[in-house]
Amino acid sequence: MTGSATPSRQAQIFSALGDEQRLTLLDRLGRGAESASTLAAPMIISRQAVVKHLKQMEAAGLVGTRRSGREVLYEVRAEGLQQPTEWLTEHANAWRRRLRDVKSRAETD
């Protein structure tokens, strides 16, 4: 990740993204803010487990919270996805350049 993201911050973000349950939650939150109870309803894990996953994603900057009456709503923080997107793009571009160079060398030999 470019800019101010440290390797430990990168690891925290990718760790948060590296779980199937958290990816499912992130996909659902991409459609709009929801409470932990609403998120947990169709899942095979408990509400407490959902909250634990949400807290990990919140610590990584991927999810934020806001209050709506007595409910706490969770929502995607688009800026939290910016760093992993930049990191992946940067590395994908570097590998494309390397592969182009290898191909070019192979064709000239």
C-alpha positions as CSV (number, residue, x, y, z in Angstrom):
1,M,0.0,0.0,0.0
2,T,1.3,3.3,-0.9
3,G,1.5,6.3,1.2
4,S,1.3,6.1,4.9
5,A,0.2,2.5,5.3
6,T,2.7,0.5,7.4
7,P,3.4,-3.2,6.8
8,S,1.5,-4.0,10.0
9,R,-1.4,-1.9,8.9
10,Q,-1.4,-3.7,5.5
11,A,-1.4,-7.0,7.4
12,Q,-4.3,-5.9,9.5
13,I,-6.4,-4.9,6.5
14,F,-5.6,-8.1,4.5
15,S,-6.2,-10.2,7.6
16,A,-9.7,-8.6,7.9
17,L,-10.3,-9.4,4.3
18,G,-9.0,-12.9,4.5
19,D,-12.0,-14.5,6.1
20,E,-15.0,-15.8,4.1
21,Q,-17.5,-14.7,6.8
22,R,-16.0,-11.2,6.9
23,L,-16.1,-11.0,3.1
24,T,-19.8,-12.0,3.2
25,L,-20.5,-9.3,5.7
26,L,-18.6,-6.7,3.7
27,D,-20.6,-7.7,0.6
28,R,-23.9,-7.3,2.5
29,L,-22.8,-3.9,3.9
30,G,-21.9,-2.8,0.4
31,R,-25.7,-2.7,-0.3
32,G,-26.3,-0.5,2.7
33,A,-25.9,-0.1,6.5
34,E,-27.3,-2.8,8.7
35,S,-27.4,-3.8,12.3
36,A,-25.5,-6.7,13.7
37,S,-28.8,-8.6,14.3
38,T,-29.9,-8.1,10.7
39,L,-26.5,-9.2,9.4
40,A,-26.5,-12.3,11.6
41,A,-30.1,-13.4,10.8
42,P,-29.3,-15.4,7.6
43,M,-25.9,-16.6,8.7
44,I,-24.9,-19.8,10.5
45,I,-22.9,-18.0,13.1
46,S,-24.2,-16.2,16.1
47,R,-24.8,-12.4,16.5
48,Q,-21.8,-12.3,18.9
49,A,-19.6,-13.9,16.2
50,V,-20.8,-11.3,13.6
51,V,-20.0,-8.5,16.0
52,K,-16.5,-9.9,16.5
53,H,-16.0,-10.0,12.8
54,L,-17.4,-6.4,12.4
55,K,-15.0,-5.2,15.2
56,Q,-12.0,-6.7,13.4
57,M,-13.1,-5.0,10.1
58,E,-13.7,-1.7,12.0
59,A,-10.2,-1.8,13.5
60,A,-8.8,-2.3,10.0
61,G,-10.7,0.8,8.8
62,L,-13.0,-1.2,6.5
63,V,-16.3,-0.7,8.4
64,G,-17.7,2.2,10.4
65,T,-20.6,2.6,12.8
66,R,-23.4,5.1,13.3
67,R,-26.3,5.2,15.6
68,S,-29.9,5.1,14.4
69,G,-32.1,5.4,17.5
70,R,-31.1,2.5,19.7
71,E,-29.5,0.6,17.0
72,V,-25.9,0.6,15.9
73,L,-25.6,0.4,12.2
74,Y,-22.5,-0.9,10.4
75,E,-21.5,0.5,7.0
76,V,-18.6,0.1,4.6
77,R,-15.9,2.8,4.7
78,A,-15.0,3.2,1.1
79,E,-11.7,5.0,2.0
80,G,-10.7,1.8,4.0
81,L,-10.8,-0.1,0.7
82,Q,-8.6,2.4,-1.0
83,Q,-5.3,1.2,0.5
84,P,-5.7,-2.5,-0.4
85,T,-6.9,-1.5,-3.9
86,E,-3.8,0.7,-4.4
87,W,-1.5,-2.0,-3.0
88,L,-3.0,-4.6,-5.3
89,T,-2.9,-2.3,-8.4
90,E,0.7,-1.4,-7.7
91,H,1.8,-5.0,-7.4
92,A,-0.2,-6.2,-10.3
93,N,1.3,-3.5,-12.5
94,A,4.8,-4.4,-11.4
95,W,4.2,-8.1,-12.3
96,R,2.8,-7.1,-15.6
97,R,6.0,-5.1,-16.4
98,R,8.1,-8.0,-15.3
99,L,6.2,-10.5,-17.4
100,R,6.4,-8.1,-20.4
101,D,10.2,-7.9,-19.9
102,V,10.5,-11.7,-19.7
103,K,8.4,-12.1,-22.8
104,S,10.4,-9.5,-24.7
105,R,13.7,-11.1,-23.7
106,A,12.4,-14.6,-24.7
107,E,11.4,-13.3,-28.1
108,T,14.8,-11.7,-28.8
109,D,16.7,-14.8,-27.9
